[in-house]
Amino acid sequence: MVTYEQIVNCAGAIRSAVGGAEIGVVLGSGLGDYVEALEDAKYIDYKDIPGFPVSTAPGHEGRWWTGKLHGKTVCMMQGRLHAYEGYDLDLITMPIRIMKLLGVETLILTNAAGGVNESFKPGTLMILTDCINFSGKNPLTGPNMDEFGPRFPDMTYAYAPELIDLCEKQAEKIGADCVRKGVYMWFNGPCYETPAEIRLARVCGADAVGMSTVPETIIANHCGMKVLGVSCITNMAAGILNQKLDHSEVVEVANRVKATFRQLLDATIEAM
């Protein structure tokens, strides 16, 4: 069980190495290059933060960056943590609580996701309007950390409506016609979902599925942060196309659209 003291110690180590921040960004699969946008950037490897878990997923570098972006101090996680790596959810979401102690009030969560909405295509960027926790797990299970938030946090606006509107307006401003809005559904992974599970996801109202983001969303809301979520639809989910799924496709599509993705985040952060 992660303790408050452990979170404080990690936050202190990060602050000493790279400083605090006002905006936090978690970078998903294939999107780690966005750290190049930071000016006067510094980083610390996860392995050098005492008590901090190490990211093991392919394409996740495992570095905590802080720098300037459009006049704002921004920290970025170049590589996130997933439940399928074997970590408990309190450890997976510890970085969000660390961000809170470092001064972050606005959190941007990104991910690579499978498209369930058949009007989407690989390369679509989906602004999250809501999420579905299909894992049966919750990172707030266990004793409540009163230092961060209430026992029963509200999730009505899991993703801040004003940030959704802002991101959508910036998409129009930069002419990104690949941007849509939708609901994200969390499956634990690491295997991709079955065609039957995707049919269930569609019935439940999901537009995309993935293996992350929702635990971080829950903890950020518990901490009182405003959250913006953006998914890069890197493949159509299982059973929609007559082909198997491959992680190399996820990385390839993410690389193909990362310029537009970066432009969208740049414009949104600048407008905040």
N, C-alpha and C positions, 0 to 999 in steps of 0.2 A: 504493500500500500504506500503510495506516494504521500509524503508528509508536507505540511506547509513549510517547515524548515528546509526541506530538500529543494522546494521551489524557490525559496528566498536565496539559498546558496547558489543555485544555478543562475538566477537572475543577477546576482552580484558578480559572478564570474564573467557573464556576458557583458554586463555594464562596464566592468573594468577593461575588457578587451576591445569592445567596439562601440559602447555607449547605448543610450536608450533610444526610443523612437516614438513617433505619434501615430504612424500607420504601419500595420503589419501585413505581410503578404506570404502566403504559403504556396509554393510552386509545385505543380503536379508533374506527372510523367511527361518527359519530352519538353518541358517548359522552363528548365533550370537556367537557360541562357539569359533570361530576363534580368538577372543580376547585373549584366553588362550595362544596363541603363543607369545604374547608380553612379553618382559622382562622389569623389573623396571616400570611396568605399573601403571598408575593413571587414575582415571575416575571421571567424574562429571555427575550427573543425568541431563537430559534435563530440568526437572522441576526447577532445581537450577540455570539455566542460564537465566538471566532476558531477557524477550522478545522472548525466544526461544519456538517454538511449541513442544508439547508433542506427542510422537508416541502412537497411540491407537490400532494398528493392532496386532492380536495375534502372539506371538513369537518374538515381537520386544521389547527389554528390555528398550530402551530409555536411553542409556548411551553413553557418548563421552569418548573414551579411547585414551590415548597416551602412547607410550612406544618404546622400541628398538626392531628391528627385523632385523637380519643379518647385524648389524652395522648401520642401517638406522633408523631415527626417523619417526615413523608411527603413524598416528591417525586413529581410526576406529569408525565409527558410528554403534553402536550395536542397530540397529533399525532405519529404514528410515521412511520418511513421504510420504503419498500418497494423490493424489487428491480425491480419494473416501472417505477419512476421513473428507472431508469438508473444507480442507485448500486451500487457493488460491495458485496458482503455484509459485508466488514470495516468499511465505512463505515456501513452500515445498523445494524450491531450495536455500533458504538462507544459509543452511549449506555449500553448495559448495562455495559460495562467502566468507563465513567465513574461510573455508580452504585456500582459496587464500590469505587472509590477514594473515593467520598463517604461510605462507611460502610454502604451498603445490603446487608443479608443476606437479606431476603425480597423477592421480586419477584412482582408480580401483573400478568399479561398479559391484556388484554381484546381482543376483536375482534368484528367483525360477520362472520357466516359463513352459508354456504348449507347447508340441511338435507339430508342424504342419508338418514338414518334416517327412514322414512316414518311412524313414530309421533310424530315431532316436528311442530311447526307454528310458523309465524312468531310470534315472541315468546317462544319457549322459551329459557331460559338453560342452557347446557351447561357443566358443570364438566369440564375436560379430564382424562382419566385417562391418555392417551398420545397420541403424534403419529406421523404418517408423513410423511417427507420425500420428496415425489414430484418435486422440482425437478431432481434431479441435481446440485445445488450444495450446498456446505457452507461456512459462514463460517470454519471452522478450517483450510481449505485454505491451504497456504503455511507459512512458518516459524512454529513454535509460539511464543506469547508466554509464556515460562516464568514471568513475573511474575504471571500470572493462574491458570495451571493446567497440568496434564500434557498430553503429546502425544496420549494416547489416553484421553479422559475417558469414564467410564461413563455410560450413558443408561438404565439399568434403571429408575430412578425419576426420569424426566424431570420429572414433576410430583410434588411431595412428598406421599406418602400421608397424612401427618398433616394437611397443609393441605387436601387433598381431603375428608378426614373432617370437619375443622373447618367447612369451607364448607357441606358437606351438612347438618351438624347445625344451622348457623345458618339455612339455608333452611327447615328444619322448624320452627325456633323462631319465625321471622317469618311462617310460613304461606305461603311462596312455593311454590305447587303447580306452577309452570311450570319448576322446576329439574330437570334430568336430568344424567346423566353420559355421557361418550362419548369417542370418538377423533377427533382433528382431523387432516386431511390437507392439506398445503401444496402448492398449485399456484402457479406464478410469477405468472400474470396478465400484463397487465391485462384481457384478454378473460375473460369468464366461461367456465367449463368446458363442454365439449360434453356432450350426453346420453350418448354412449358413454363419455366419461371418468368421468361420474358412476356409470355401471354398473360400471366398473372399480373406482372408489373403494369402492363397496359390497362388491364381491367381496374387496377388500383389507382390509375391516373398518372402514372409516371411517364415522362417524356425521355428520360435517360437513366442509365444505371451505372453504378461504379462501386469501388471498394474503399472509399474514404469520405472525407468532408463532413459527413453528418455528425460524428463525435465531436469534431472541432467546432461545428456550428452550435451544438448544445452547450459546450463549455463556454464559448464566447458569449452566448446569450445569458448564461448564468453569471458571467462576469460583468454584464452590462455593456458589452461592446456592440457597436453597430457592425453588421456583417453584410458583405457583398460576395456572392458566389458566381463564378463563371466556369462553365465546363467547355472543354474542347471535345466535340464529338469526333472521335478518331476512327470509329467503325460502327457499322450497324450491328445491333445486338444479335445474339444467337437465334437462328431460325428465320430471320427476316430475309437474308440472302442465302442461297444454296452453297454455302462455303463454310469452312472452319475458321475460327478466330486465331489470330497470331499476334503476340506482343510486338513483333517487329513492325506490323502495320500501325499500331498505336504510335510508336516513335516516329515512323515515316510521315504520317499525317500531321502529327504535332509539329514536326520540323517544317512541313510545307506551309502551315498557316501561322507559324509563330510570329511572323512580321506583322500580320493583321492583329493578332492577339496582343502583341506588345504595344501596338499603336492604340488599341482600345483601352488598355490599362493605363498607358501614358496619359491619354486624353482625360480619362476618368479621374485619375489622381490629381492631375493639374487643375481640374474643375472643382475639386473638393474644397 
